[in-house]
């Protein structure tokens, strides 16, 4: 196989992925005007349903324009030697391979962020604002960008530097060391993300004493679950949309409730949502996802170790001097179809786990408050009640609202 053939394979993968995504988006858009299922008639009134349809159409059109722009820029960058230019620029600053790689990725990531920022700005301050979701100030938006870039430099740069160092020291065995680094990082982030990273972006406060905390504690005792770390996060500083999540293990396990969720739901509904989250923990879904993520990372790194030394990868992107960092970019593009397949599989398990967590909440608490909470949350986020099945299969990590309500009513 020649580098030219590999180049056209990469181009084909990018274009096919784009076409498949647009077909799925179009199929989904054709269902926007479907009649609301009888089980969900109480989610929207007529005016709210029209608003939800307008929100979906607006996001669909925005997605078409933004993704089209993205693929045009990507293809142009490939066809006009963008990677060769950036690599040459990075090499003009240093002869050290690690520093070259860090400058290379830094330029690529910064350029990508600069290009994507206007779209993120429009999405936040025009679309989300138009439909009443946005609570983000321009100051918060800018600070989030700066913090995100700093985290990417420190954490991402550190991991990349370590992986390249191990590659140069151990060659084909580097994947084992890289796997160990990523595994430690993944476990650490799962344990301490809410404690160390979230406070950089949001304020978290322990749930104060009162009837809600008492109801949560009473429920936790009935299922033998030690839950003393319950936090409220100020999600309302960015959006009116609500959420809740479980994080950590052992003594670090905690439940985080968005303040918007606490304001939107009554106490029984909040306990039902927490029962669902406890179900994920009791059913060991968090452990499964962590192990699956680690194993998939190991498989990816092993395959990478087989191909990364081949100069064809760098040459396929038009870069004359073969290197680990350019080969990594090419490998990522070639590996994307496999990533899509593993994504489908993980989404399948995720939807299955949501049913199991719902069943746990129904069995250990009540089904009805969970149903009403799901309906309220769907209404408040103007969710699509009638998505196309193919779109659900590819993109949804959760079953549709209709499927979950039907399951809870069994």
Secondary structure, 3 states (H helix, E strand, C coil): CCHHHHHHHHHHHHHHHHHHHHHHHHHHHCCCCCCCCHHHCCCCCHHHHHHHHHHHHHHHHHHHHHHHHHHHHHHHHHHCCHHHHHHHHHHCCCCCHHHHHHHHHHHHHHHHHHHHHHHHHHHHHHHHHHCCCECCCHHHHHHHHHHHHHHHHHHHHHHHHHHHHHHHHHHHHHHHHHHHHHHHHHHHHHHHHHHHHHHHCCCEEECCCCHHHHHHHHHHHHCCCCCCCEEEECHHHCECCCCEEEECCHHHCEEEEEHHHHHHCCHHHHHHHHHHHHHHHHCCHHHHHHHHHHHHHHHHHHHHHHHCCCHHHHHHCCCCCCCHHHHHHHHHHHHHHHHHHHHHHHHHHHHHHHHHHHHHHHHHCCCHHHHHHHHHHHHHCCCCCCCCHHHHHHHCCCCCHHHHHHHHCC
